[in-house]
Amino acid sequence: MASFRDLPIRPDLRDQQPYGAPQLSVPVQLNVNENTFGIPSEVGERILSRIFEIIPKLNRYPDREFMELRSSLARFLGGSLTASNLWAANGSNEILMQLFQAFGGPHTKALSFGPTYSMYPNIARISLTPYVELPREVGFGLTAEYVRSAIERERPGIVLLCNPNNPTGTPIGREVIEAAYAAFDGILIVDEAYAEFAPELSVLELLRGRERLVISRTMSKAFAFAGVRLGYMAASPALVDAVRIVRLPYHLSALTQAAALAALDFAETMLANVELIKLQRDRIIRELADMGLSPYESKANFILCGGFSDAAEAFQKLLDHGVLIRNVGIPNTLRITAGTAEETDQLLAAIKGTQG
Ligand SMILES: *Cc1c(COP(=O)(O)O)cnc(C)c1O
């Protein structure tokens, strides 16, 4: 049987592996930062009724411009945003891919600051965009001066700032984002995948007058809708128009649009567990520190924790106890999603059992 490497695949892809965290079915799954509270039944009923309404029209292509969904997303974000400022795709990974297709390419460098979201280099590679990841400063922070001088030195066409940052949970100050925008004339992408856990960090208000700024969001994390695949962005109408050039026609199915509209009808209900998740996050941080481990502060729904003598071994021992977390490849360090109180109980008991 031939391997894909025997096919005339692009040489730059020949040594790659398909990206993705292990998908294992175990009792406690805290590895990909999902909201582990389920979908409330009233929202499930609205999803069904929204989908039932469109079934007679499924023989037709969906609304290619999905104006109803873009209006609903604009209302959800608030401020003076309208449908012309919004765009959506199958997860914010697709949003990022469309941005790289429109603004990246072989002659445009993309810059970010690591450790950060591991899909950035993949999306850059797939879109043939050179990618540079400079190290973050102490405690994984970033200062305006550091980011400004990095941008002036590297001369990127795209800068990616993840706020709060995955996998570290670190916030980025507003002054850093303002300084980054002013330091170049390319596209600044602020990835706010976890914004609902720290609304005070959002820079949506900076959009006014900044037509090269993009704020990427997703319904996969706080919104408890990872299975639907709905990511979106807010930006200037001109930037949205640029993305419309590269999107495949009808990329957002009518079923996806209907499900997302239903969830937005119940946005408050969908986000009702955010505060409970933050309580569990802070409890996990306290208890890991009490065990002698080294958790970092986090503004998101996950914790990066150092102090494991062997991260790969600790990961495997926890898995043997039915607890799946994430080895993000930082030495002695693992990333843990905060979920329900019961999941925290099982997680902490498992860690105690393996560290003791
Ligand atoms: C999870 C995540 C995303 C993408 O998630 P989608 O499910 O594709 O919307 C984007 N950025 C960061 C930083 C993430 O952690």
The ligand as an ORCA input file, in Angstrom:
! r2SCAN-3c Opt
* xyz 0 1
  C      -9.516     26.723     19.797
  C      -8.823     27.902     19.193
  C      -9.150     28.404     17.928
  C     -10.017     27.763     16.905
  O     -11.058     27.082     17.191
  P     -12.211     26.792     16.120
  O     -12.869     25.619     16.725
  O     -11.589     26.524     14.788
  O     -13.044     28.029     16.093
  C      -8.519     29.524     17.471
  N      -7.593     30.137     18.197
  C      -7.239     29.694     19.400
  C      -6.203     30.428     20.149
  C      -7.826     28.560     19.937
  O      -7.424     28.108     21.125
*
